[in-house]
Amino acid sequence: MFYLGRKRFARTLTPVPSVLPFETVPDPIAESPLASLHAALGARMIPFAGWNLPVEYSGLLAEHKATRQAAGLFDISHMGQIRAQGKDTLPCLESILANDPAKLKDSEGHYSFITNEQGGVIDDLLLYRLASDDFFLVVNASRHLEVLQLLKRHESPNVRFSGNPGSAVGMALQGPQSAAILGPILQGAPLPPRNHIARFTLLGGTVLIATTGYTGENGYEIFSDIPTGRKIWSAILETGKPLGLLPCGLGSRDSLRLEAGLPLNGQDLSPEITPLEAGLGFFVDLSRPRPFPGRSALELQKKSGPPRTCIGLQGQPGQPPPRHGYPVFQGSKQIGVITSGVPSPTLGLGIALALVTTPAPVCGQDLEIEVRGRRIPAKVSPRKFLKGK
């Protein structure tokens, strides 16, 4: 999800590790508004979705463990922040988004998609309703400009879309100690409930705090102007250190989200993969009267059943971990391909999401994954690899 940063470009780049499913991007790339703070913390940086971002500070395993057991703080300033305002904003968004925004009350948020005419996913996003005529969208870095241009084609005197690249900070505080860390910084102001958003005056600026995240843990996503965001980042690190908080990078964010069964746009979702195939049909509302792009294709897919579906896979301890693009076999027949795969720090074995032809093998069934020319065993599992995440 992406901004152009402050137009300070990195002169040297660290190669992307082959074990991480991060896209490579051409030079130049943008710096986060928090770049100097990452440098002071000794972060290792890599290019990701047009940005130079921290992949790790103290190590992927330590950061993963801290988020599961205490708290982790992630820079998400690269993710696109788009404001939609005007008295006709709601019907406009209804005609674009797959999950009905009319279901949201003020201060509520939900997960949604922008789909193409074939029902494939252009982008997945979080939508928040700040007021009856004021909405806030958080979109993927690699799709931000594309989505903003798409939305602007729907502008009118009564609907305006704005997203000023490089003008905002985003961060995610995730983990069981998140409320204990953020509460004192807010000086007793009540935090919003799950899947809600609220405005706060904090450290001299107005911020939006949402109770959402991408790790499977309870936590908060915080959006602010740049000077305020830098102060908040430092305050969270200082307050959270005695409680076990660590600054965290893209590496642990990927393993955390996959353990929770959360999709990565560009791998588990794409313009060629529909939400129904990805197992996310719950977030597509086909009951409302207003059409949106791809609705008829998704209705047909729901009626007849998708030709492919997403399943979870678990390997065995000591085996090579599954990776994006590895073939999946049932007997002698290839039935699909892995879309995301990592070694799970919590489970101690490889886990993966795979897109396979239907009818899909059931949970507990034995399959095989091809790793560099040889087959290794895997077992079908729920897509949420950790219960309750």
C-alpha positions as CSV (number, residue, x, y, z in Angstrom):
1,M,0.0,0.0,0.0
2,F,2.2,3.3,-1.2
3,Y,3.3,6.9,-1.1
4,L,6.2,8.7,-2.8
5,G,7.7,9.6,0.6
6,R,9.6,12.9,1.0
7,K,11.3,12.6,-2.4
8,R,14.6,11.6,-0.7
9,F,15.9,8.6,-2.7
10,A,18.2,5.8,-1.6
11,R,21.5,5.7,-3.3
12,T,22.3,2.1,-2.5
13,L,19.9,-0.8,-2.0
14,T,20.2,-4.1,-0.1
15,P,19.2,-7.0,-2.4
16,V,15.9,-8.6,-1.6
17,P,16.4,-11.9,0.3
18,S,15.2,-14.8,-1.8
19,V,13.3,-16.2,1.2
20,L,10.9,-13.2,1.3
21,P,8.0,-12.7,-1.1
22,F,8.8,-9.0,-1.7
23,E,8.6,-7.5,-5.2
24,T,11.7,-5.8,-6.6
25,V,11.2,-2.3,-8.0
26,P,13.3,0.0,-10.2
27,D,15.3,2.9,-8.9
28,P,14.7,5.4,-7.5
29,I,12.6,4.4,-4.6
30,A,11.0,6.5,-1.9
31,E,11.9,6.9,1.7
32,S,9.5,6.6,4.6
33,P,8.9,9.8,6.6
34,L,10.3,7.8,9.5
35,A,13.5,6.8,7.6
36,S,15.9,8.6,9.9
37,L,14.4,6.9,13.0
38,H,14.9,3.5,11.3
39,A,18.5,4.3,10.6
40,A,19.0,5.3,14.3
41,L,17.6,2.0,15.3
42,G,20.0,0.1,13.0
43,A,17.3,-1.3,10.7
44,R,18.2,-3.3,7.7
45,M,16.4,-1.8,4.7
46,I,15.2,-3.3,1.5
47,P,13.1,-2.0,-1.5
48,F,9.4,-3.0,-1.3
49,A,6.6,-1.7,-3.5
50,G,8.4,1.5,-4.4
51,W,9.7,2.2,-0.9
52,N,12.9,1.7,1.0
53,L,11.6,0.0,4.2
54,P,13.0,-1.9,7.2
55,V,12.9,-5.7,6.8
56,E,14.2,-6.2,10.3
57,Y,15.9,-4.6,13.3
58,S,16.8,-7.2,15.9
59,G,15.9,-10.2,13.7
60,L,12.8,-11.7,12.2
61,L,12.3,-14.4,14.9
62,A,12.7,-12.0,17.8
63,E,10.3,-9.5,16.2
64,H,7.7,-12.2,15.4
65,K,7.9,-13.5,19.0
66,A,7.6,-10.0,20.5
67,T,4.5,-9.3,18.5
68,R,2.8,-12.6,19.5
69,Q,3.8,-12.3,23.2
70,A,4.1,-8.5,23.9
71,A,3.9,-6.0,21.1
72,G,5.5,-5.0,17.8
73,L,5.6,-1.5,16.2
74,F,5.6,-1.4,12.3
75,D,6.0,1.5,9.9
76,I,3.1,1.4,7.4
77,S,3.7,4.9,6.0
78,H,4.0,3.3,2.6
79,M,0.4,2.3,2.5
80,G,-1.9,4.7,0.7
81,Q,-4.2,6.9,2.7
82,I,-7.1,8.3,0.6
83,R,-9.8,10.6,1.8
84,A,-13.3,10.5,0.1
85,Q,-15.5,13.4,0.9
86,G,-18.8,15.0,-0.3
87,K,-22.5,14.5,0.1
88,D,-22.6,11.9,-2.7
89,T,-19.6,9.9,-1.5
90,L,-21.6,7.0,-0.1
91,P,-23.4,6.1,-3.4
92,C,-20.2,6.6,-5.3
93,L,-18.3,4.1,-3.1
94,E,-21.2,1.7,-3.3
95,S,-20.8,1.6,-7.1
96,I,-17.0,0.8,-6.8
97,L,-16.5,-1.4,-3.7
98,A,-17.4,-5.1,-3.4
99,N,-18.3,-4.9,0.3
100,D,-21.2,-2.5,0.8
101,P,-20.1,0.7,2.5
102,A,-23.7,1.5,3.4
103,K,-23.4,-1.1,6.2
104,L,-20.9,1.1,8.0
105,K,-22.0,3.4,10.8
106,D,-20.0,6.5,11.7
107,S,-16.6,5.5,13.2
108,E,-16.8,1.9,11.9
109,G,-14.5,0.2,9.4
110,H,-14.4,-3.0,7.3
111,Y,-12.4,-4.9,4.8
112,S,-13.3,-4.6,1.1
113,F,-12.1,-5.0,-2.5
114,I,-12.0,-3.0,-5.7
115,T,-12.6,-5.6,-8.4
116,N,-12.4,-5.6,-12.2
117,E,-15.1,-6.7,-14.6
118,Q,-14.0,-10.3,-14.4
119,G,-14.3,-10.2,-10.6
120,G,-10.5,-10.3,-10.0
121,V,-9.0,-8.1,-7.3
122,I,-7.4,-4.8,-8.3
123,D,-6.9,-4.0,-4.6
124,D,-8.0,-5.1,-1.2
125,L,-8.4,-2.3,1.3
126,L,-9.7,-1.1,4.6
127,L,-12.6,1.4,4.5
128,Y,-13.5,3.6,7.5
129,R,-16.6,5.8,7.8
130,L,-15.6,9.0,9.7
131,A,-18.9,10.7,9.1
132,S,-21.9,10.5,6.7
133,D,-20.0,12.3,4.0
134,D,-16.4,11.5,5.0
135,F,-14.6,8.2,4.4
136,F,-11.0,7.1,4.8
137,L,-9.4,4.3,2.6
138,V,-6.2,2.5,3.4
139,V,-4.9,0.8,0.2
140,N,-1.9,-1.2,-0.8
141,A,1.3,0.6,-1.6
142,S,1.7,-1.1,-5.0
143,R,-1.8,0.0,-6.0
144,H,-2.1,3.4,-4.4
145,L,-1.7,5.6,-7.5
146,E,-3.7,3.2,-9.7
147,V,-6.6,3.2,-7.1
148,L,-6.5,7.0,-6.7
149,Q,-6.7,7.5,-10.4
150,L,-9.5,5.0,-10.6
151,L,-11.4,6.8,-7.9
152,K,-10.8,10.3,-9.4
153,R,-12.6,9.2,-12.5
154,H,-15.7,9.0,-10.4
155,E,-15.3,12.5,-8.9
156,S,-18.1,15.1,-9.2
157,P,-19.0,18.4,-7.6
158,N,-20.3,16.3,-4.7
159,V,-17.5,13.7,-4.5
160,R,-13.8,14.4,-3.9
161,F,-10.9,12.0,-3.6
162,S,-7.6,13.1,-2.2
163,G,-4.3,11.4,-1.3
164,N,-1.2,13.5,-1.0
165,P,1.9,11.3,-1.5
166,G,4.5,11.7,1.2
167,S,2.4,13.9,3.5
168,A,1.4,11.4,6.2
169,V,2.8,8.8,8.6
170,G,1.2,5.4,9.3
171,M,2.2,2.9,11.9
172,A,0.8,-0.3,13.4
173,L,1.1,-1.2,17.1
174,Q,0.2,-4.9,17.4
175,G,0.2,-7.5,20.1
176,P,-1.4,-8.3,23.5
177,Q,0.3,-5.4,25.3
178,S,-0.8,-2.8,22.7
179,A,-3.5,-1.2,24.8
180,A,-1.3,-1.1,27.8
181,I,1.3,0.8,25.8
182,L,-1.0,3.2,23.9
183,G,-3.3,4.0,26.8
184,P,-0.8,6.0,28.9
185,I,0.2,8.0,25.8
186,L,-3.4,8.9,25.2
187,Q,-3.6,10.0,28.9
188,G,-6.8,8.0,29.7
189,A,-8.8,8.8,26.5
190,P,-10.8,5.7,25.7
191,L,-9.6,3.6,22.8
192,P,-12.1,2.6,20.1
193,P,-13.5,-0.9,20.0
194,R,-12.5,-3.5,17.4
195,N,-12.9,-2.4,13.7
196,H,-13.6,1.2,14.7
197,I,-11.7,4.4,14.1
198,A,-11.5,7.6,16.2
199,R,-9.9,11.0,16.1
200,F,-7.5,12.0,18.9
201,T,-5.4,15.1,19.7
202,L,-2.0,13.6,20.5
203,L,1.4,15.2,21.0
204,G,0.3,18.4,19.3
205,G,-1.4,16.9,16.3
206,T,-4.7,15.4,15.2
207,V,-4.4,11.6,14.6
208,L,-6.7,8.8,13.5
209,I,-6.4,5.6,15.5
210,A,-8.1,2.4,14.1
211,T,-8.4,-0.9,15.9
212,T,-7.3,-3.0,12.9
213,G,-4.1,-4.7,11.9
214,Y,-2.3,-7.3,9.8
215,T,-0.8,-9.7,12.3
216,G,-3.8,-11.6,13.8
217,E,-3.2,-9.8,17.1
218,N,-5.2,-7.1,18.8
219,G,-3.7,-3.7,18.0
220,Y,-4.0,-0.3,16.5
221,E,-3.1,1.4,13.2
222,I,-2.2,5.1,13.7
223,F,-2.3,7.8,11.0
224,S,-1.0,11.3,11.4
225,D,1.0,14.2,9.9
226,I,4.7,13.7,9.7
227,P,5.9,15.8,12.7
228,T,3.3,14.2,15.0
229,G,4.0,10.7,13.6
230,R,7.7,10.9,14.4
231,K,6.8,11.9,18.0
232,I,4.3,9.1,18.4
233,W,6.8,6.5,17.0
234,S,9.4,7.5,19.6
235,A,6.8,7.7,22.4
236,I,5.5,4.2,21.7
237,L,9.0,2.8,21.7
238,E,9.9,4.4,25.0
239,T,6.6,3.4,26.7
240,G,6.6,-0.1,25.3
241,K,10.2,-1.1,25.9
242,P,9.6,-2.2,29.6
243,L,6.7,-4.3,28.3
244,G,8.7,-6.2,25.7
245,L,7.8,-4.1,22.6
246,L,10.2,-4.2,19.6
247,P,10.3,-2.2,16.4
248,C,9.5,-4.7,13.6
249,G,10.1,-5.0,9.9
250,L,8.5,-6.5,6.8
251,G,10.0,-9.9,7.5
252,S,8.1,-10.6,10.7
253,R,5.0,-8.8,9.3
254,D,4.9,-11.4,6.5
255,S,5.2,-14.4,8.8
256,L,2.7,-13.0,11.3
257,R,0.1,-12.3,8.7
258,L,0.4,-15.7,7.1
259,E,0.1,-17.5,10.4
260,A,-3.2,-15.6,10.8
261,G,-4.3,-16.6,7.2
262,L,-4.3,-13.0,5.9
263,P,-3.7,-12.5,2.2
264,L,-1.0,-10.6,0.4
265,N,-2.1,-8.6,-2.5
266,G,-0.2,-9.6,-5.7
267,Q,0.2,-13.2,-4.5
268,D,-2.9,-14.5,-2.8
269,L,-5.0,-11.8,-4.5
270,S,-4.6,-10.4,-8.0
271,P,-6.6,-9.2,-11.0
272,E,-6.7,-12.9,-12.0
273,I,-7.9,-14.2,-8.6
274,T,-11.4,-13.4,-7.3
275,P,-12.3,-12.9,-3.6
276,L,-14.4,-16.1,-3.8
277,E,-11.4,-18.1,-5.1
278,A,-9.3,-16.6,-2.3
279,G,-11.9,-17.8,0.3
280,L,-12.9,-14.3,1.1
281,G,-16.4,-14.2,-0.3
282,F,-17.7,-13.1,3.1
283,F,-16.4,-9.6,2.3
284,V,-18.3,-9.4,-1.0
285,D,-21.9,-8.2,-0.6
286,L,-24.1,-9.5,-3.4
287,S,-27.4,-8.8,-1.6
288,R,-27.5,-5.0,-2.2
289,P,-29.2,-3.6,-5.4
290,R,-26.4,-1.3,-6.6
291,P,-24.0,-2.9,-9.1
292,F,-20.2,-2.7,-8.9
293,P,-17.5,-3.8,-11.3
294,G,-17.4,-7.6,-11.6
295,R,-20.6,-8.2,-9.7
296,S,-22.2,-10.4,-12.4
297,A,-19.1,-12.5,-12.7
298,L,-19.0,-13.0,-9.0
299,E,-22.7,-13.8,-8.8
300,L,-22.1,-16.5,-11.5
301,Q,-19.1,-17.8,-9.6
302,K,-21.0,-18.0,-6.4
303,K,-23.9,-19.8,-8.0
304,S,-21.8,-22.4,-9.9
305,G,-18.9,-22.5,-7.5
306,P,-15.4,-21.1,-8.2
307,P,-13.2,-23.2,-10.4
308,R,-10.3,-22.7,-7.9
309,T,-10.1,-22.2,-4.2
310,C,-7.6,-21.3,-1.5
311,I,-6.5,-24.0,1.0
312,G,-4.0,-24.0,3.9
313,L,-1.0,-26.4,3.9
314,Q,1.4,-27.5,6.6
315,G,4.7,-29.2,6.1
316,Q,6.7,-31.2,8.6
317,P,9.5,-30.0,10.9
318,G,12.9,-30.1,9.3
319,Q,11.5,-29.9,5.7
320,P,12.3,-27.0,3.3
321,P,9.7,-24.3,3.8
322,P,7.1,-23.8,1.0
323,R,7.4,-20.7,-1.1
324,H,5.4,-18.7,-3.6
325,G,5.1,-20.5,-7.0
326,Y,5.9,-24.0,-5.8
327,P,3.6,-26.6,-7.5
328,V,1.1,-28.6,-5.4
329,F,0.4,-32.3,-6.2
330,Q,-2.3,-34.8,-5.3
331,G,-0.9,-38.1,-6.4
332,S,0.6,-37.7,-9.8
333,K,-1.6,-34.7,-10.7
334,Q,-0.7,-31.1,-10.2
335,I,-3.8,-29.4,-8.7
336,G,-2.5,-26.0,-7.9
337,V,0.3,-23.7,-6.8
338,I,1.5,-22.0,-3.6
339,T,0.6,-18.3,-3.4
340,S,2.3,-17.6,-0.1
341,G,4.6,-19.7,2.1
342,V,6.9,-19.2,5.1
343,P,8.5,-21.1,7.9
344,S,6.1,-20.5,10.9
345,P,8.1,-19.4,13.9
346,T,5.2,-20.3,16.2
347,L,4.5,-23.8,14.8
348,G,8.1,-24.7,13.9
349,L,7.2,-25.9,10.4
350,G,6.4,-24.6,7.0
351,I,2.9,-23.2,6.3
352,A,1.4,-22.0,3.0
353,L,-1.7,-20.8,1.2
354,A,-2.3,-22.5,-2.1
355,L,-4.7,-21.9,-5.0
356,V,-6.0,-25.3,-6.2
357,T,-8.6,-26.6,-8.5
358,T,-12.0,-27.6,-7.1
359,P,-13.2,-29.8,-5.7
360,A,-10.5,-29.1,-3.1
361,P,-8.9,-31.7,-0.9
362,V,-10.3,-31.6,2.6
363,C,-8.5,-30.8,5.9
364,G,-6.2,-33.5,7.0
365,Q,-5.6,-34.9,3.5
366,D,-2.1,-35.6,2.4
367,L,-0.6,-33.7,-0.6
368,E,2.9,-33.0,-1.9
369,I,4.8,-29.9,-2.7
370,E,7.5,-29.8,-5.3
371,V,10.6,-28.1,-4.0
372,R,13.5,-27.7,-6.5
373,G,12.6,-30.9,-8.4
374,R,11.7,-33.2,-5.4
375,R,8.4,-33.8,-3.7
376,I,7.9,-33.2,0.0
377,P,4.8,-34.1,2.0
378,A,2.2,-31.6,3.2
379,K,-1.1,-31.8,4.9
380,V,-4.2,-29.7,4.2
381,S,-5.1,-27.5,7.1
382,P,-7.4,-24.5,7.9
383,R,-6.2,-21.3,6.3
384,K,-5.9,-19.7,9.8
385,F,-2.9,-21.6,11.1
386,L,-3.2,-20.3,14.7
387,K,-6.6,-20.6,16.4
388,G,-8.1,-17.3,17.5
389,K,-5.9,-15.2,15.2
